[in-house]
Amino acid sequence: MENKIKITGKTLIGLGFRSGKWFPDAIDHINTNQLEGETMLQYLAQFKAPPIVDLHTEPIPFAINIKAENELEETNVNSVISSMDTLMKTPTLVHGAVMPDACPTGPNGTIPVGGVAVAKNAIHPGMHSADICCSVMLTDFGKTDPKKVLDAAHANTHFGPGGRDRNSQYRFPDELLEDFEGNYMLNNEKMIQAARSHLGTQGDGNHFLFIGKSKKTGNTMMVTHHGSRGPGANLYTQGMKIAERYRKELSPDTLKQNAWIPFDTEEGETYWDALQIIRKWTKTNHQVIHDATLKALQVEAQDRYWNEHNFVFKDGDLFYHAKGATPLDPKFMPDITGPRLIPLNMAKPILIVEGKTSITNLGFAPHGAGRNMSRTQHRKSKTGTIQEIFNQETQGLDIRFFSNEIDITELPSAYKNAETVRNQMEEFGLGTVIDEVMPYGSIMAGDWQKNAPWKKRRRK
């Protein structure tokens, strides 16, 4: 009896199939069952890959809500627009915008901070980044002394890497645990452990705890700024791996950082649900710090509201990726309870704003002041000792660093001019300021690496 020719991967590629994880099992099935001709093609039909999606030949037009007012800003704005031009060739995108606080981050084609990218039926993990749901929450402490609030907050918050030890952890809500356990992307030991230990922590970098007084009422306000910490970073890593798999199959010419997960897939829907749970965790993360501070002072909150400014927002089949942009439109926030918050720098007021959606703002406002230069460039631009620079830029304020080490790259001079951002908000219709939280003091992580435990051991 004549032996049949065994098929190989080359056979499948010759038939027009793209190599994939399914190849070995399919080849084994075909050879074991001696499939050939039409029967083999009918079996292989289930593995037929969708057609390659090409990049847009020209960038999809996007709204530019920023202008340069000096040479340094010119360089920054040109970099932002160049990166957006490349980004807007991504096949899924249908619209976009940049805000006055925009600054580049990563290689050309990466969504800038202060960027909005609107995709159809697609979630791009790289466009919300690892700091999923970076957000701000305000609590009104009434007429409480701001120093007492700052002291109590300092005793109850936590900055720096890692989480809280078992003795200082906040209770992890049962309902939130059920949410994590009900989503396979969140239901693993590493994720749940991070969700427990990172609850009530604020991380590092530009995250802060700010105390000030309402310009309107004189009431003391506390504002926290941080994202989803370890749980968000872990989900982002998973999302990027899934998106990369789809990129290779659907659109190899798309930049890796702009890979997407099709929403109309099981993974797309599961990832979307996981994002909502991470959003819920992050809101709880703010709340436990605010509630602990209220409890320590035996004070009742007069008001509270929050908003994220680093997230993906859904409207029908459109997904608005806001990389550092504040949602103005209520449709983006199902739990909206107040106006929006836009911090500028530790020496300037936090703006409380409202606004309407337009064809140029797409329903968003800036998220802060942004940067015109990198941290390294900023360090090189300063003269004098660290203490002298600190004293000059924080005069009259109670500024604290949780690590007890000053981080000069978080001082006001590291950021864009606050008045420029405010003026451009008004010029481009990006929200109306209805109140301001005038600064009293703030806490940040500081330069926690300077005297990190492992560096102390190395020096010994």
PEKAGI-V948706 format. One record per helix or strand. SS is the DSSP state (~ for helix, > for strand). FROM is the first residue (numbers start at 1). TO is the last residue. If there is no record, write none. Layout:
ss from to
SS FROM TO
SS FROM TO
This chain:
ss from to
~ 9 14
~ 23 32
~ 37 47
> 63 64
~ 71 87
> 93 103
> 113 120
> 122 123
~ 125 127
> 134 140
~ 146 156
~ 166 168
~ 174 181
~ 189 197
> 208 214
> 220 226
~ 229 250
~ 256 258
> 261 262
~ 266 297
> 303 315
> 318 323
> 325 327
~ 330 332
> 340 342
> 350 354
> 364 366
~ 375 381
~ 386 393
> 398 401
~ 408 410
~ 412 414
~ 418 427
> 432 444
~ 453 459
